[in-house]
Amino acid sequence: MKKEILIGFIVGLIATGFGLVFAIQIFGKSDDWGEVIRQAINEGFITKLMSIGALLNLGAFFLFLKKNQDHRARGVLIATLLVFIATMVIKFFN
């Protein structure tokens, strides 16, 4: 059971990472990812990119639910909550 939650958590983090890369490619004004991230931090919209990146977790979550893998879906939900907490910390302390 804990292994299944860990797998879902890792899938959630990977999906968030891919979503963040896609968001950078779509909304970034440069081809250099580092430059886009620095610009996002300086202009204060890195939290928006992180939130958009977490949208891919919806697909993973509902896919696991459809396959009756509830523990993996719970892991994806935990990863999404971790991204939410990180986003709020960055937003309020930046």
N, C-alpha and C positions, 0 to 999 in steps of 0.2 A: 504494500500500500504506500509506504513512504517513498519507495523507488518510483512509483508511478507519479506521485506528486512532484518529485524532483525532476523527472523527465518533462512533465508539463511546464514546470518553472523554467527549465532551460529552453524549451521550445518558445515560451513567452518572451524570454530575453532575446533570443535569436530573432524572433519575429519583430520585436521592437527595434533591434539593430538594423534589420533590413528595411523596415519602414522609415527609420531615420535617414538612411542612405537615399531611399526613394524621395523623401521630402526634400532633402538637400539638392538632389538632382532636379526636381521639379521647380522648387521655389528659390534656389540659390542663383545668385547673379554672376557666378564664376564657375569654371570647371574644376577649380582647386577646392577640394573638400575642406582642407584646413583653413583656407581663407574664408570660406562661407561660414564655418563654425566660429572663427574669430569675429567676423562681422556680426553674426547672430548674437554672440555674447555681448559685444560692444553696444549693439542697438537694442538689446533686451528682448529679442524674439526667439531665443534658444528654447524657451519653455514651450512655445507654440510648435516648433519643429519636433520636440520630444513628444508632445501630445498627438500630433499627426502620425508620428512614427508608431505610436502604440495602437493605432487603429488596426494594424494587421493582426493584433491579438484577438480581435473579434472573430476573424476567420478561423484561427486555430481553436479558439474556445468552442465555437459552434460545431466545428468538425469533430472535436473530441466528444461533444455531447451527442452528436448524431451517431457516432460509433459506439455509444454507451461506455465511454472511458471517462467516467465522472471524476476520478482522482486526477487524471491528467488535466482535465478542464479546470479543476480546482488549482492545480499548479500554475496554469496560465493566468488565472484570476489573481493569484498571489503575486505573480510577476507584474501584472498590470497595476496592482495596488502599490508595489514597490516603485514603479515608474511614476505613479501619481505622487507619492510622498517625495521622491527626489525632485519632481517638477515644482511642487509647492515650496520645498526648502530653497531651491534655486531662485524661485520667483520672489520670495519674501526676504531673502538675505542678500540679494544682488542689488 
